[in-house]
Amino acid sequence: MESKKVALVTGASKGIGKAIAIELAKNNINIVINYNKDEKEASNVVEEIKKLGVESIAVKANVSSFEECSEMIEIIRKRFGFLDILVNNAGALMDKTLKNMTKEQWDFVLRTNLDGAFNVTKNALSIIKDNGRIINISSIVGIGGNFGQTNYAASKAGIIGFTKSLAKELGKHKITVNAVAPGFVETQMTKGVPFIRKRIILAMIPIGRAGVPEDIANLVAFLASDKAGYITGEVICVDGGLSF
């Protein structure tokens, strides 16, 4: 009997990462939940996934630490032996106009969002199988920019360049590398957006609603599937039309 595929989803204790992990599990894939702080929430996601009939473990690692990412991959190697799918989802926000932004706020977002993708992927390459999938969560802000988000936009634009370059490098192994660029999605991260600002954003979305984490998860599940084997180096917006 063919062994189940194994996926690592970073920042998967809540929000978009959690939705991605659950959707992949529904496709009969064993799931590694990466988290940094929310151990209880990560454990809850693991239990939820196990009910779907697949294996799941939670591994604590701060993606901004190369050493912690190395240790996480070693845990996965010992438990499963390999990875088929990597989803670089972990991210952080610290919004300020550049004039008011501190060096610490710039560094924190870049280290988490951009260095994090490097730290996890660089370590994971040793166990990703041929015909594997790497899916990086970027943002429409990485394409069009946004007021007060120079750090976030730079990190998410960096993810796009990282994705396209890595797709060229890994094509010989039939490993696809794609980026998903969400628009305005209802998560813990966007709860702090002021009411008026939220109304303005919603008015600009042709579909007429904010996204939900499952909207992103559905695309990730497709890109992770065998059906998407001829798609690589792409950036796909999931934003209800907000960016066009």
Residue, then its C-alpha position, 0 to 999 in steps of 0.5 A: m500500500e502506498s504511504k501517505k504524503v507528508a506536509l509541513v505547514t508553518g504558522a498553522s495553529k490558527g488562521i490561514g495556516k490552520a485552514i490549509a492544514i485541515e484542507l490538506a488533511k482532508n486530502n489524506i495527507n499527514i500533517v506537521i503543524n509548526y507553531n511558535k507560541d500557541e502550543k494549546e491551539a496547535s495541539n487542538v489542530v492536531e487533534e482535529i486533524k487526527k479525526l480525519g484519519v491521518e497522522s499529525i504532530a505539532v513542532k515548535a520552532n520560530v521560523s526566524s531562527f535557522e537553528e530551530c528550523s533545522e531541529m524541526i526538520e530533523i524531528i520530521r525526518k525521524r518521524f516520517g522520513f521525508l516531506d512531499i509538501l511544504v507550505n511557508n505560511a508563518g507571517a507577522l505584521m508591524d504596520k507603521t509609515l516608514k517615517n515612524m517605523t523603527k529598525e526593530q519593526w522592520d527587522f522583525v517582519l523581514r526576519t519572520n516573513l522572508d528569512g523564515a521562508f529561507n530558513v524553513t525551505k533551506n533545511a527542508l530541501s534535504i527531505i523533500k521528495d522529487n515531484g514535491r510541492i513548495i507553496n509560499i504564502s505571499s500577499i497582494v501587498g507584495i504586488g501592489g504595496n500598501f500604505g503603512q506596510t513598507n516592511y510587510a510589502a518588502s517581505k512579501a515581494g521578496i517571497i515572490g522573487f524567492t518563489k520564481s527563482l527556486a522554481k527554476e532551480l528545482g524544476k529538474h527534480k519535478i518539484t513545483v514552487n508557487a506563491v499564493a497572494p491573499g487579499f483581505v482575509e478575515t483572520q486574527m491578524t486583520k481584526g485590528v483594522p479600523f471599522i471605517r478602513k474595513r468598510i472602504i476595503l470591502a467596497m473595493i472588492p468586486i466579489g463584495r466580501a472579505g476572504v475567509p481562510e478556506d478560500i486560500a486553503n482551497l487553492v493551496a490544496f490544489l497546488a499541492s495535488d498531483k493535478a498541479g504538476y505542470i504549474t510552477g513559478e506562478v503567483i496566484c491572487v486570491d482576493g475577490g478581485l481587489s487587486f485588478 
